[in-house]
Amino acid sequence: MKTDQAGGMIVGNANSHIYHTPDQQGYHMNPANAVYFNSEAEAQAAGYRKSLR
């Protein structure tokens, strides 16, 4: 799935363990590094933190 097609999902970067919401910079990333979550809580439970940008 391309990030553009994530449909409002939370996208995490597998390398940095940082996640982005659709309104943040960096949301459109290389699909090879992308990990998709249904909620911020799910991303945080997996050890990801929210992007500061």
mmCIF entry with sequence, helices, sheets and N, C-alpha, C, O atoms, coordinates in Angstrom:
data_MODEL
# 
_entry.id   MODEL 
# 
_entity.id                         1 
_entity.type                       polymer 
_entity.pdbx_number_of_molecules   1 
# 
_entity_poly.entity_id                      1 
_entity_poly.type                           'polypeptide(L)' 
_entity_poly.nstd_linkage                   no 
_entity_poly.nstd_monomer                   no 
_entity_poly.pdbx_seq_one_letter_code       MKTDQAGGMIVGNANSHIYHTPDQQGYHMNPANAVYFNSEAEAQAAGYRKSLR 
_entity_poly.pdbx_seq_one_letter_code_can   MKTDQAGGMIVGNANSHIYHTPDQQGYHMNPANAVYFNSEAEAQAAGYRKSLR 
_entity_poly.pdbx_strand_id                 A 
# 
loop_
_entity_poly_seq.entity_id 
_entity_poly_seq.num 
_entity_poly_seq.mon_id 
_entity_poly_seq.hetero 
1 1  MET n 
1 2  LYS n 
1 3  THR n 
1 4  ASP n 
1 5  GLN n 
1 6  ALA n 
1 7  GLY n 
1 8  GLY n 
1 9  MET n 
1 10 ILE n 
1 11 VAL n 
1 12 GLY n 
1 13 ASN n 
1 14 ALA n 
1 15 ASN n 
1 16 SER n 
1 17 HIS n 
1 18 ILE n 
1 19 TYR n 
1 20 HIS n 
1 21 THR n 
1 22 PRO n 
1 23 ASP n 
1 24 GLN n 
1 25 GLN n 
1 26 GLY n 
1 27 TYR n 
1 28 HIS n 
1 29 MET n 
1 30 ASN n 
1 31 PRO n 
1 32 ALA n 
1 33 ASN n 
1 34 ALA n 
1 35 VAL n 
1 36 TYR n 
1 37 PHE n 
1 38 ASN n 
1 39 SER n 
1 40 GLU n 
1 41 ALA n 
1 42 GLU n 
1 43 ALA n 
1 44 GLN n 
1 45 ALA n 
1 46 ALA n 
1 47 GLY n 
1 48 TYR n 
1 49 ARG n 
1 50 LYS n 
1 51 SER n 
1 52 LEU n 
1 53 ARG n 
# 
_struct_asym.id          A 
_struct_asym.entity_id   1 
# 
loop_
_struct_conf.conf_type_id 
_struct_conf.id 
_struct_conf.pdbx_PDB_helix_id 
_struct_conf.beg_label_comp_id 
_struct_conf.beg_label_asym_id 
_struct_conf.beg_label_seq_id 
_struct_conf.pdbx_beg_PDB_ins_code 
_struct_conf.end_label_comp_id 
_struct_conf.end_label_asym_id 
_struct_conf.end_label_seq_id 
_struct_conf.pdbx_end_PDB_ins_code 
_struct_conf.beg_auth_comp_id 
_struct_conf.beg_auth_asym_id 
_struct_conf.beg_auth_seq_id 
_struct_conf.end_auth_comp_id 
_struct_conf.end_auth_asym_id 
_struct_conf.end_auth_seq_id 
_struct_conf.pdbx_PDB_helix_class 
_struct_conf.details 
_struct_conf.pdbx_PDB_helix_length 
HELX_P HELX_P1 AA1 THR A 3  ? GLN A 5  ? THR A 3  GLN A 5  5 ? 3 
HELX_P HELX_P2 AA2 GLU A 40 ? ALA A 45 ? GLU A 40 ALA A 45 1 ? 6 
# 
_struct_conf_type.id          HELX_P 
_struct_conf_type.criteria    ? 
_struct_conf_type.reference   ? 
# 
_struct_sheet.id               AA1 
_struct_sheet.type             ? 
_struct_sheet.number_strands   4 
_struct_sheet.details          ? 
# 
loop_
_struct_sheet_order.sheet_id 
_struct_sheet_order.range_id_1 
_struct_sheet_order.range_id_2 
_struct_sheet_order.offset 
_struct_sheet_order.sense 
AA1 1 2 ? anti-parallel 
AA1 2 3 ? anti-parallel 
AA1 3 4 ? parallel      
# 
loop_
_struct_sheet_range.sheet_id 
_struct_sheet_range.id 
_struct_sheet_range.beg_label_comp_id 
_struct_sheet_range.beg_label_asym_id 
_struct_sheet_range.beg_label_seq_id 
_struct_sheet_range.pdbx_beg_PDB_ins_code 
_struct_sheet_range.end_label_comp_id 
_struct_sheet_range.end_label_asym_id 
_struct_sheet_range.end_label_seq_id 
_struct_sheet_range.pdbx_end_PDB_ins_code 
_struct_sheet_range.beg_auth_comp_id 
_struct_sheet_range.beg_auth_asym_id 
_struct_sheet_range.beg_auth_seq_id 
_struct_sheet_range.end_auth_comp_id 
_struct_sheet_range.end_auth_asym_id 
_struct_sheet_range.end_auth_seq_id 
AA1 1 ALA A 34 ? PHE A 37 ? ALA A 34 PHE A 37 
AA1 2 ILE A 10 ? ASN A 13 ? ILE A 10 ASN A 13 
AA1 3 ILE A 18 ? HIS A 20 ? ILE A 18 HIS A 20 
AA1 4 ARG A 49 ? LYS A 50 ? ARG A 49 LYS A 50 
# 
loop_
_atom_site.group_PDB 
_atom_site.id 
_atom_site.type_symbol 
_atom_site.label_atom_id 
_atom_site.label_alt_id 
_atom_site.label_comp_id 
_atom_site.label_asym_id 
_atom_site.label_entity_id 
_atom_site.label_seq_id 
_atom_site.pdbx_PDB_ins_code 
_atom_site.Cartn_x 
_atom_site.Cartn_y 
_atom_site.Cartn_z 
_atom_site.occupancy 
_atom_site.B_iso_or_equiv 
_atom_site.pdbx_formal_charge 
_atom_site.auth_seq_id 
_atom_site.auth_comp_id 
_atom_site.auth_asym_id 
_atom_site.auth_atom_id 
_atom_site.pdbx_PDB_model_num 
ATOM 1   N N  . MET A 1 1  ? 0.860  -1.174 0.000  1.00 0.00 ? 1  MET A N  1 
ATOM 2   C CA . MET A 1 1  ? 0.000  0.000  0.000  1.00 0.00 ? 1  MET A CA 1 
ATOM 3   C C  . MET A 1 1  ? 0.899  1.228  0.000  1.00 0.00 ? 1  MET A C  1 
ATOM 4   O O  . MET A 1 1  ? 1.838  1.311  0.792  1.00 0.00 ? 1  MET A O  1 
ATOM 5   N N  . LYS A 1 2  ? 0.625  2.162  -0.866 1.00 0.00 ? 2  LYS A N  1 
ATOM 6   C CA . LYS A 1 2  ? 1.369  3.403  -0.893 1.00 0.00 ? 2  LYS A CA 1 
ATOM 7   C C  . LYS A 1 2  ? 0.851  4.300  0.218  1.00 0.00 ? 2  LYS A C  1 
ATOM 8   O O  . LYS A 1 2  ? -0.318 4.215  0.596  1.00 0.00 ? 2  LYS A O  1 
ATOM 9   N N  . THR A 1 3  ? 1.720  5.163  0.744  1.00 0.00 ? 3  THR A N  1 
ATOM 10  C CA . THR A 1 3  ? 1.313  6.066  1.815  1.00 0.00 ? 3  THR A CA 1 
ATOM 11  C C  . THR A 1 3  ? 0.151  6.929  1.370  1.00 0.00 ? 3  THR A C  1 
ATOM 12  O O  . THR A 1 3  ? -0.731 7.231  2.174  1.00 0.00 ? 3  THR A O  1 
ATOM 13  N N  . ASP A 1 4  ? 0.125  7.338  0.100  1.00 0.00 ? 4  ASP A N  1 
ATOM 14  C CA . ASP A 1 4  ? -0.961 8.166  -0.412 1.00 0.00 ? 4  ASP A CA 1 
ATOM 15  C C  . ASP A 1 4  ? -2.308 7.455  -0.312 1.00 0.00 ? 4  ASP A C  1 
ATOM 16  O O  . ASP A 1 4  ? -3.352 8.106  -0.289 1.00 0.00 ? 4  ASP A O  1 
ATOM 17  N N  . GLN A 1 5  ? -2.290 6.137  -0.252 1.00 0.00 ? 5  GLN A N  1 
ATOM 18  C CA . GLN A 1 5  ? -3.515 5.347  -0.210 1.00 0.00 ? 5  GLN A CA 1 
ATOM 19  C C  . GLN A 1 5  ? -3.832 4.858  1.199  1.00 0.00 ? 5  GLN A C  1 
ATOM 20  O O  . GLN A 1 5  ? -4.708 4.012  1.376  1.00 0.00 ? 5  GLN A O  1 
ATOM 21  N N  . ALA A 1 6  ? -3.142 5.371  2.186  1.00 0.00 ? 6  ALA A N  1 
ATOM 22  C CA . ALA A 1 6  ? -3.308 4.891  3.559  1.00 0.00 ? 6  ALA A CA 1 
ATOM 23  C C  . ALA A 1 6  ? -4.674 5.240  4.138  1.00 0.00 ? 6  ALA A C  1 
ATOM 24  O O  . ALA A 1 6  ? -5.108 4.620  5.109  1.00 0.00 ? 6  ALA A O  1 
ATOM 25  N N  . GLY A 1 7  ? -5.353 6.217  3.562  1.00 0.00 ? 7  GLY A N  1 
ATOM 26  C CA . GLY A 1 7  ? -6.722 6.516  3.971  1.00 0.00 ? 7  GLY A CA 1 
ATOM 27  C C  . GLY A 1 7  ? -6.857 7.002  5.392  1.00 0.00 ? 7  GLY A C  1 
ATOM 28  O O  . GLY A 1 7  ? -7.755 6.562  6.110  1.00 0.00 ? 7  GLY A O  1 
ATOM 29  N N  . GLY A 1 8  ? -5.981 7.904  5.822  1.00 0.00 ? 8  GLY A N  1 
ATOM 30  C CA . GLY A 1 8  ? -6.082 8.461  7.156  1.00 0.00 ? 8  GLY A CA 1 
ATOM 31  C C  . GLY A 1 8  ? -5.446 7.615  8.229  1.00 0.00 ? 8  GLY A C  1 
ATOM 32  O O  . GLY A 1 8  ? -5.594 7.908  9.415  1.00 0.00 ? 8  GLY A O  1 
ATOM 33  N N  . MET A 1 9  ? -4.759 6.596  7.850  1.00 0.00 ? 9  MET A N  1 
ATOM 34  C CA . MET A 1 9  ? -4.101 5.738  8.820  1.00 0.00 ? 9  MET A CA 1 
ATOM 35  C C  . MET A 1 9  ? -2.859 6.419  9.380  1.00 0.00 ? 9  MET A C  1 
ATOM 36  O O  . MET A 1 9  ? -2.370 7.400  8.820  1.00 0.00 ? 9  MET A O  1 
ATOM 37  N N  . ILE A 1 10 ? -2.366 5.900  10.464 1.00 0.00 ? 10 ILE A N  1 
ATOM 38  C CA . ILE A 1 10 ? -1.118 6.345  11.065 1.00 0.00 ? 10 ILE A CA 1 
ATOM 39  C C  . ILE A 1 10 ? 0.007  5.593  10.354 1.00 0.00 ? 10 ILE A C  1 
ATOM 40  O O  . ILE A 1 10 ? -0.072 4.380  10.161 1.00 0.00 ? 10 ILE A O  1 
ATOM 41  N N  . VAL A 1 11 ? 1.051  6.325  9.969  1.00 0.00 ? 11 VAL A N  1 
ATOM 42  C CA . VAL A 1 11 ? 2.170  5.700  9.262  1.00 0.00 ? 11 VAL A CA 1 
ATOM 43  C C  . VAL A 1 11 ? 3.422  5.851  10.099 1.00 0.00 ? 11 VAL A C  1 
ATOM 44  O O  . VAL A 1 11 ? 3.813  6.960  10.462 1.00 0.00 ? 11 VAL A O  1 
ATOM 45  N N  . GLY A 1 12 ? 4.049  4.719  10.404 1.00 0.00 ? 12 GLY A N  1 
ATOM 46  C CA . GLY A 1 12 ? 5.285  4.729  11.163 1.00 0.00 ? 12 GLY A CA 1 
ATOM 47  C C  . GLY A 1 12 ? 6.459  4.403  10.273 1.00 0.00 ? 12 GLY A C  1 
ATOM 48  O O  . GLY A 1 12 ? 6.318  3.708  9.267  1.00 0.00 ? 12 GLY A O  1 
ATOM 49  N N  . ASN A 1 13 ? 7.621  4.909  10.650 1.00 0.00 ? 13 ASN A N  1 
ATOM 50  C CA . ASN A 1 13 ? 8.854  4.612  9.946  1.00 0.00 ? 13 ASN A CA 1 
ATOM 51  C C  . ASN A 1 13 ? 9.544  3.476  10.687 1.00 0.00 ? 13 ASN A C  1 
ATOM 52  O O  . ASN A 1 13 ? 9.891  3.622  11.859 1.00 0.00 ? 13 ASN A O  1 
ATOM 53  N N  . ALA A 1 14 ? 9.744  2.359  10.023 1.00 0.00 ? 14 ALA A N  1 
ATOM 54  C CA . ALA A 1 14 ? 10.320 1.173  10.650 1.00 0.00 ? 14 ALA A CA 1 
ATOM 55  C C  . ALA A 1 14 ? 11.750 1.401  11.109 1.00 0.00 ? 14 ALA A C  1 
ATOM 56  O O  . ALA A 1 14 ? 12.214 0.739  12.038 1.00 0.00 ? 14 ALA A O  1 
ATOM 57  N N  . ASN A 1 15 ? 12.458 2.330  10.469 1.00 0.00 ? 15 ASN A N  1 
ATOM 58  C CA . ASN A 1 15 ? 13.848 2.589  10.835 1.00 0.00 ? 15 ASN A CA 1 
ATOM 59  C C  . ASN A 1 15 ? 13.972 3.473  12.069 1.00 0.00 ? 15 ASN A C  1 
ATOM 60  O O  . ASN A 1 15 ? 14.821 3.224  12.925 1.00 0.00 ? 15 ASN A O  1 
ATOM 61  N N  . SER A 1 16 ? 13.143 4.493  12.171 1.00 0.00 ? 16 SER A N  1 
ATOM 62  C CA . SER A 1 16 ? 13.269 5.463  13.265 1.00 0.00 ? 16 SER A CA 1 
ATOM 63  C C  . SER A 1 16 ? 12.287 5.222  14.409 1.00 0.00 ? 16 SER A C  1 
ATOM 64  O O  . SER A 1 16 ? 12.454 5.786  15.491 1.00 0.00 ? 16 SER A O  1 
ATOM 65  N N  . HIS A 1 17 ? 11.279 4.404  14.191 1.00 0.00 ? 17 HIS A N  1 
ATOM 66  C CA . HIS A 1 17 ? 10.201 4.164  15.164 1.00 0.00 ? 17 HIS A CA 1 
ATOM 67  C C  . HIS A 1 17 ? 9.484  5.460  15.534 1.00 0.00 ? 17 HIS A C  1 
ATOM 68  O O  . HIS A 1 17 ? 9.139  5.687  16.694 1.00 0.00 ? 17 HIS A O  1 
ATOM 69  N N  . ILE A 1 18 ? 9.268  6.303  14.527 1.00 0.00 ? 18 ILE A N  1 
ATOM 70  C CA . ILE A 1 18 ? 8.500  7.537  14.674 1.00 0.00 ? 18 ILE A CA 1 
ATOM 71  C C  . ILE A 1 18 ? 7.280  7.411  13.776 1.00 0.00 ? 18 ILE A C  1 
ATOM 72  O O  . ILE A 1 18 ? 7.388  6.958  12.636 1.00 0.00 ? 18 ILE A O  1 
ATOM 73  N N  . TYR A 1 19 ? 6.111  7.812  14.288 1.00 0.00 ? 19 TYR A N  1 
ATOM 74  C CA . TYR A 1 19 ? 4.912  7.744  13.457 1.00 0.00 ? 19 TYR A CA 1 
ATOM 75  C C  . TYR A 1 19 ? 4.415  9.135  13.103 1.00 0.00 ? 19 TYR A C  1 
ATOM 76  O O  . TYR A 1 19 ? 4.702  10.113 13.793 1.00 0.00 ? 19 TYR A O  1 
ATOM 77  N N  . HIS A 1 20 ? 3.667  9.199  12.018 1.00 0.00 ? 20 HIS A N  1 
ATOM 78  C CA . HIS A 1 20 ? 3.127  10.448 11.502 1.00 0.00 ? 20 HIS A CA 1 
ATOM 79  C C  . HIS A 1 20 ? 1.633  10.302 11.285 1.00 0.00 ? 20 HIS A C  1 
ATOM 80  O O  . HIS A 1 20 ? 1.150  9.241  10.888 1.00 0.00 ? 20 HIS A O  1 
ATOM 81  N N  . THR A 1 21 ? 0.909  11.374 11.550 1.00 0.00 ? 21 THR A N  1 
ATOM 82  C CA . THR A 1 21 ? -0.512 11.436 11.240 1.00 0.00 ? 21 THR A CA 1 
ATOM 83  C C  . THR A 1 21 ? -0.653 12.124 9.881  1.00 0.00 ? 21 THR A C  1 
ATOM 84  O O  . THR A 1 21 ? 0.290  12.774 9.430  1.00 0.00 ? 21 THR A O  1 
ATOM 85  N N  . PRO A 1 22 ? -1.797 12.000 9.223  1.00 0.00 ? 22 PRO A N  1 
ATOM 86  C CA . PRO A 1 22 ? -1.959 12.541 7.865  1.00 0.00 ? 22 PRO A CA 1 
ATOM 87  C C  . PRO A 1 22 ? -1.689 14.039 7.734  1.00 0.00 ? 22 PRO A C  1 
ATOM 88  O O  . PRO A 1 22 ? -1.339 14.502 6.649  1.00 0.00 ? 22 PRO A O  1 
ATOM 89  N N  . ASP A 1 23 ? -1.843 14.796 8.804  1.00 0.00 ? 23 ASP A N  1 
ATOM 90  C CA . ASP A 1 23 ? -1.639 16.247 8.736  1.00 0.00 ? 23 ASP A CA 1 
ATOM 91  C C  . ASP A 1 23 ? -0.200 16.673 8.999  1.00 0.00 ? 23 ASP A C  1 
ATOM 92  O O  . ASP A 1 23 ? 0.093  17.868 9.012  1.00 0.00 ? 23 ASP A O  1 
ATOM 93  N N  . GLN A 1 24 ? 0.701  15.720 9.209  1.00 0.00 ? 24 GLN A N  1 
ATOM 94  C CA . GLN A 1 24 ? 2.081  16.057 9.539  1.00 0.00 ? 24 GLN A CA 1 
ATOM 95  C C  . GLN A 1 24 ? 3.024  15.936 8.358  1.00 0.00 ? 24 GLN A C  1 
ATOM 96  O O  . GLN A 1 24 ? 2.792  15.190 7.407  1.00 0.00 ? 24 GLN A O  1 
ATOM 97  N N  . GLN A 1 25 ? 4.106  16.712 8.463  1.00 0.00 ? 25 GLN A N  1 
ATOM 98  C CA . GLN A 1 25 ? 5.202  16.616 7.521  1.00 0.00 ? 25 GLN A CA 1 
ATOM 99  C C  . GLN A 1 25 ? 5.790  15.207 7.632  1.00 0.00 ? 25 GLN A C  1 
ATOM 100 O O  . GLN A 1 25 ? 5.831  14.649 8.728  1.00 0.00 ? 25 GLN A O  1 
ATOM 101 N N  . GLY A 1 26 ? 6.231  14.641 6.558  1.00 0.00 ? 26 GLY A N  1 
ATOM 102 C CA . GLY A 1 26 ? 6.842  13.319 6.608  1.00 0.00 ? 26 GLY A CA 1 
ATOM 103 C C  . GLY A 1 26 ? 5.864  12.169 6.484  1.00 0.00 ? 26 GLY A C  1 
ATOM 104 O O  . GLY A 1 26 ? 6.270  11.007 6.498  1.00 0.00 ? 26 GLY A O  1 
ATOM 105 N N  . TYR A 1 27 ? 4.582  12.476 6.363  1.00 0.00 ? 27 TYR A N  1 
ATOM 106 C CA . TYR A 1 27 ? 3.575  11.416 6.265  1.00 0.00 ? 27 TYR A CA 1 
ATOM 107 C C  . TYR A 1 27 ? 3.766  10.589 4.999  1.00 0.00 ? 27 TYR A C  1 
ATOM 108 O O  . TYR A 1 27 ? 3.553  9.377  5.011  1.00 0.00 ? 27 TYR A O  1 
ATOM 109 N N  . HIS A 1 28 ? 4.164  11.235 3.915  1.00 0.00 ? 28 HIS A N  1 
ATOM 110 C CA . HIS A 1 28 ? 4.368  10.534 2.648  1.00 0.00 ? 28 HIS A CA 1 
ATOM 111 C C  . HIS A 1 28 ? 5.808  10.063 2.583  1.00 0.00 ? 28 HIS A C  1 
ATOM 112 O O  . HIS A 1 28 ? 6.700  10.811 2.184  1.00 0.00 ? 28 HIS A O  1 
ATOM 113 N N  . MET A 1 29 ? 6.027  8.824  2.977  1.00 0.00 ? 29 MET A N  1 
ATOM 114 C CA . MET A 1 29 ? 7.384  8.285  3.033  1.00 0.00 ? 29 MET A CA 1 
ATOM 115 C C  . MET A 1 29 ? 7.528  7.093  2.097  1.00 0.00 ? 29 MET A C  1 
ATOM 116 O O  . MET A 1 29 ? 6.559  6.618  1.505  1.00 0.00 ? 29 MET A O  1 
ATOM 117 N N  . ASN A 1 30 ? 8.741  6.634  1.985  1.00 0.00 ? 30 ASN A N  1 
ATOM 118 C CA . ASN A 1 30 ? 9.055  5.476  1.158  1.00 0.00 ? 30 ASN A CA 1 
ATOM 119 C C  . ASN A 1 30 ? 8.261  4.271  1.679  1.00 0.00 ? 30 ASN A C  1 
ATOM 120 O O  . ASN A 1 30 ? 8.393  3.914  2.850  1.00 0.00 ? 30 ASN A O  1 
ATOM 121 N N  . PRO A 1 31 ? 7.452  3.650  0.844  1.00 0.00 ? 31 PRO A N  1 
ATOM 122 C CA . PRO A 1 31 ? 6.643  2.511  1.293  1.00 0.00 ? 31 PRO A CA 1 
ATOM 123 C C  . PRO A 1 31 ? 7.471  1.350  1.848  1.00 0.00 ? 31 PRO A C  1 
ATOM 124 O O  . PRO A 1 31 ? 6.961  0.549  2.631  1.00 0.00 ? 31 PRO A O  1 
ATOM 125 N N  . ALA A 1 32 ? 8.729  1.253  1.457  1.00 0.00 ? 32 ALA A N  1 
ATOM 126 C CA . ALA A 1 32 ? 9.580  0.171  1.967  1.00 0.00 ? 32 ALA A CA 1 
ATOM 127 C C  . ALA A 1 32 ? 9.833  0.335  3.467  1.00 0.00 ? 32 ALA A C  1 
ATOM 128 O O  . ALA A 1 32 ? 10.086 -0.655 4.154  1.00 0.00 ? 32 ALA A O  1 
ATOM 129 N N  . ASN A 1 33 ? 9.770  1.563  3.985  1.00 0.00 ? 33 ASN A N  1 
ATOM 130 C CA . ASN A 1 33 ? 10.020 1.835  5.405  1.00 0.00 ? 33 ASN A CA 1 
ATOM 131 C C  . ASN A 1 33 ? 8.738  1.998  6.209  1.00 0.00 ? 33 ASN A C  1 
ATOM 132 O O  . ASN A 1 33 ? 8.791  2.110  7.434  1.00 0.00 ? 33 ASN A O  1 
ATOM 133 N N  . ALA A 1 34 ? 7.600  2.012  5.549  1.00 0.00 ? 34 ALA A N  1 
ATOM 134 C CA . ALA A 1 34 ? 6.340  2.351  6.205  1.00 0.00 ? 34 ALA A CA 1 
ATOM 135 C C  . ALA A 1 34 ? 5.721  1.154  6.935  1.00 0.00 ? 34 ALA A C  1 
ATOM 136 O O  . ALA A 1 34 ? 5.701  0.028  6.437  1.00 0.00 ? 34 ALA A O  1 
ATOM 137 N N  . VAL A 1 35 ? 5.219  1.449  8.134  1.00 0.00 ? 35 VAL A N  1 
ATOM 138 C CA . VAL A 1 35 ? 4.454  0.501  8.935  1.00 0.00 ? 35 VAL A CA 1 
ATOM 139 C C  . VAL A 1 35 ? 3.138  1.204  9.235  1.00 0.00 ? 35 VAL A C  1 
ATOM 140 O O  . VAL A 1 35 ? 3.147  2.354  9.675  1.00 0.00 ? 35 VAL A O  1 
ATOM 141 N N  . TYR A 1 36 ? 2.011  0.544  9.009  1.00 0.00 ? 36 TYR A N  1 
ATOM 142 C CA . TYR A 1 36 ? 0.703  1.187  9.127  1.00 0.00 ? 36 TYR A CA 1 
ATOM 143 C C  . TYR A 1 36 ? 0.005  0.763  10.416 1.00 0.00 ? 36 TYR A C  1 
ATOM 144 O O  . TYR A 1 36 ? 0.027  -0.404 10.806 1.00 0.00 ? 36 TYR A O  1 
ATOM 145 N N  . PHE A 1 37 ? -0.612 1.741  11.059 1.00 0.00 ? 37 PHE A N  1 
ATOM 146 C CA . PHE A 1 37 ? -1.367 1.516  12.292 1.00 0.00 ? 37 PHE A CA 1 
ATOM 147 C C  . PHE A 1 37 ? -2.762 2.109  12.133 1.00 0.00 ? 37 PHE A C  1 
ATOM 148 O O  . PHE A 1 37 ? -2.964 3.033  11.345 1.00 0.00 ? 37 PHE A O  1 
ATOM 149 N N  . ASN A 1 38 ? -3.717 1.577  12.879 1.00 0.00 ? 38 ASN A N  1 
ATOM 150 C CA . ASN A 1 38 ? -5.095 2.072  12.829 1.00 0.00 ? 38 ASN A CA 1 
ATOM 151 C C  . ASN A 1 38 ? -5.335 3.230  13.783 1.00 0.00 ? 38 ASN A C  1 
ATOM 152 O O  . ASN A 1 38 ? -6.306 3.970  13.629 1.00 0.00 ? 38 ASN A O  1 
ATOM 153 N N  . SER A 1 39 ? -4.447 3.395  14.779 1.00 0.00 ? 39 SER A N  1 
ATOM 154 C CA . SER A 1 39 ? -4.620 4.477  15.738 1.00 0.00 ? 39 SER A CA 1 
ATOM 155 C C  . SER A 1 39 ? -3.263 4.857  16.324 1.00 0.00 ? 39 SER A C  1 
ATOM 156 O O  . SER A 1 39 ? -2.288 4.114  16.217 1.00 0.00 ? 39 SER A O  1 
ATOM 157 N N  . GLU A 1 40 ? -3.228 6.031  16.941 1.00 0.00 ? 40 GLU A N  1 
ATOM 158 C CA . GLU A 1 40 ? -2.001 6.457  17.607 1.00 0.00 ? 40 GLU A CA 1 
ATOM 159 C C  . GLU A 1 40 ? -1.691 5.541  18.786 1.00 0.00 ? 40 GLU A C  1 
ATOM 160 O O  . GLU A 1 40 ? -0.525 5.258  19.064 1.00 0.00 ? 40 GLU A O  1 
ATOM 161 N N  . ALA A 1 41 ? -2.720 5.083  19.474 1.00 0.00 ? 41 ALA A N  1 
ATOM 162 C CA . ALA A 1 41 ? -2.518 4.181  20.612 1.00 0.00 ? 41 ALA A CA 1 
ATOM 163 C C  . ALA A 1 41 ? -1.854 2.881  20.162 1.00 0.00 ? 41 ALA A C  1 
ATOM 164 O O  . ALA A 1 41 ? -0.987 2.346  20.854 1.00 0.00 ? 41 ALA A O  1 
ATOM 165 N N  . GLU A 1 42 ? -2.259 2.388  19.020 1.00 0.00 ? 42 GLU A N  1 
ATOM 166 C CA . GLU A 1 42 ? -1.659 1.160  18.481 1.00 0.00 ? 42 GLU A CA 1 
ATOM 167 C C  . GLU A 1 42 ? -0.189 1.394  18.146 1.00 0.00 ? 42 GLU A C  1 
ATOM 168 O O  . GLU A 1 42 ? 0.649  0.534  18.420 1.00 0.00 ? 42 GLU A O  1 
ATOM 169 N N  . ALA A 1 43 ? 0.130  2.529  17.566 1.00 0.00 ? 43 ALA A N  1 
ATOM 170 C CA . ALA A 1 43 ? 1.514  2.856  17.231 1.00 0.00 ? 43 ALA A CA 1 
ATOM 171 C C  . ALA A 1 43 ? 2.359  2.973  18.501 1.00 0.00 ? 43 ALA A C  1 
ATOM 172 O O  . ALA A 1 43 ? 3.481  2.468  18.552 1.00 0.00 ? 43 ALA A O  1 
ATOM 173 N N  . GLN A 1 44 ? 1.823  3.635  19.517 1.00 0.00 ? 44 GLN A N  1 
ATOM 174 C CA . GLN A 1 44 ? 2.547  3.803  20.768 1.00 0.00 ? 44 GLN A CA 1 
ATOM 175 C C  . GLN A 1 44 ? 2.756  2.467  21.472 1.00 0.00 ? 44 GLN A C  1 
ATOM 176 O O  . GLN A 1 44 ? 3.809  2.238  22.067 1.00 0.00 ? 44 GLN A O  1 
ATOM 177 N N  . ALA A 1 45 ? 1.774  1.595  21.409 1.00 0.00 ? 45 ALA A N  1 
ATOM 178 C CA . ALA A 1 45 ? 1.900  0.274  22.025 1.00 0.00 ? 45 ALA A CA 1 
ATOM 179 C C  . ALA A 1 45 ? 2.978  -0.561 21.344 1.00 0.00 ? 45 ALA A C  1 
ATOM 180 O O  . ALA A 1 45 ? 3.555  -1.460 21.955 1.00 0.00 ? 45 ALA A O  1 
ATOM 181 N N  . ALA A 1 46 ? 3.249  -0.257 20.062 1.00 0.00 ? 46 ALA A N  1 
ATOM 182 C CA . ALA A 1 46 ? 4.278  -0.971 19.316 1.00 0.00 ? 46 ALA A CA 1 
ATOM 183 C C  . ALA A 1 46 ? 5.658  -0.338 19.510 1.00 0.00 ? 46 ALA A C  1 
ATOM 184 O O  . ALA A 1 46 ? 6.638  -0.787 18.915 1.00 0.00 ? 46 ALA A O  1 
ATOM 185 N N  . GLY A 1 47 ? 5.736  0.706  20.346 1.00 0.00 ? 47 GLY A N  1 
ATOM 186 C CA . GLY A 1 47 ? 7.020  1.319  20.645 1.00 0.00 ? 47 GLY A CA 1 
ATOM 187 C C  . GLY A 1 47 ? 7.384  2.509  19.777 1.00 0.00 ? 47 GLY A C  1 
ATOM 188 O O  . GLY A 1 47 ? 8.538  2.937  19.764 1.00 0.00 ? 47 GLY A O  1 
ATOM 189 N N  . TYR A 1 48 ? 6.418  3.047  19.055 1.00 0.00 ? 48 TYR A N  1 
ATOM 190 C CA . TYR A 1 48 ? 6.659  4.216  18.202 1.00 0.00 ? 48 TYR A CA 1 
ATOM 191 C C  . TYR A 1 48 ? 6.286  5.484  18.968 1.00 0.00 ? 48 TYR A C  1 
ATOM 192 O O  . TYR A 1 48 ? 5.428  5.459  19.850 1.00 0.00 ? 48 TYR A O  1 
ATOM 193 N N  . ARG A 1 49 ? 6.942  6.594  18.617 1.00 0.00 ? 49 ARG A N  1 
ATOM 194 C CA . ARG A 1 49 ? 6.577  7.883  19.191 1.00 0.00 ? 49 ARG A CA 1 
ATOM 195 C C  . ARG A 1 49 ? 6.130  8.815  18.083 1.00 0.00 ? 49 ARG A C  1 
ATOM 196 O O  . ARG A 1 49 ? 6.502  8.637  16.923 1.00 0.00 ? 49 ARG A O  1 
ATOM 197 N N  . LYS A 1 50 ? 5.331  9.807  18.440 1.00 0.00 ? 50 LYS A N  1 
ATOM 198 C CA . LYS A 1 50 ? 4.796  10.742 17.447 1.00 0.00 ? 50 LYS A CA 1 
ATOM 199 C C  . LYS A 1 50 ? 5.892  11.691 16.975 1.00 0.00 ? 50 LYS A C  1 
ATOM 200 O O  . LYS A 1 50 ? 6.738  12.122 17.757 1.00 0.00 ? 50 LYS A O  1 
ATOM 201 N N  . SER A 1 51 ? 5.861  12.007 15.691 1.00 0.00 ? 51 SER A N  1 
ATOM 202 C CA . SER A 1 51 ? 6.795  12.968 15.126 1.00 0.00 ? 51 SER A CA 1 
ATOM 203 C C  . SER A 1 51 ? 6.562  14.339 15.750 1.00 0.00 ? 51 SER A C  1 
ATOM 204 O O  . SER A 1 51 ? 5.430  14.707 16.065 1.00 0.00 ? 51 SER A O  1 
ATOM 205 N N  . LEU A 1 52 ? 7.634  15.079 15.922 1.00 0.00 ? 52 LEU A N  1 
ATOM 206 C CA . LEU A 1 52 ? 7.528  16.416 16.490 1.00 0.00 ? 52 LEU A CA 1 
ATOM 207 C C  . LEU A 1 52 ? 7.171  17.450 15.450 1.00 0.00 ? 52 LEU A C  1 
ATOM 208 O O  . LEU A 1 52 ? 6.840  18.583 15.799 1.00 0.00 ? 52 LEU A O  1 
ATOM 209 N N  . ARG A 1 53 ? 7.229  17.085 14.159 1.00 0.00 ? 53 ARG A N  1 
ATOM 210 C CA . ARG A 1 53 ? 6.902  18.037 13.081 1.00 0.00 ? 53 ARG A CA 1 
ATOM 211 C C  . ARG A 1 53 ? 5.565  17.722 12.487 1.00 0.00 ? 53 ARG A C  1 
ATOM 212 O O  . ARG A 1 53 ? 5.119  18.411 11.570 1.00 0.00 ? 53 ARG A O  1 
# 
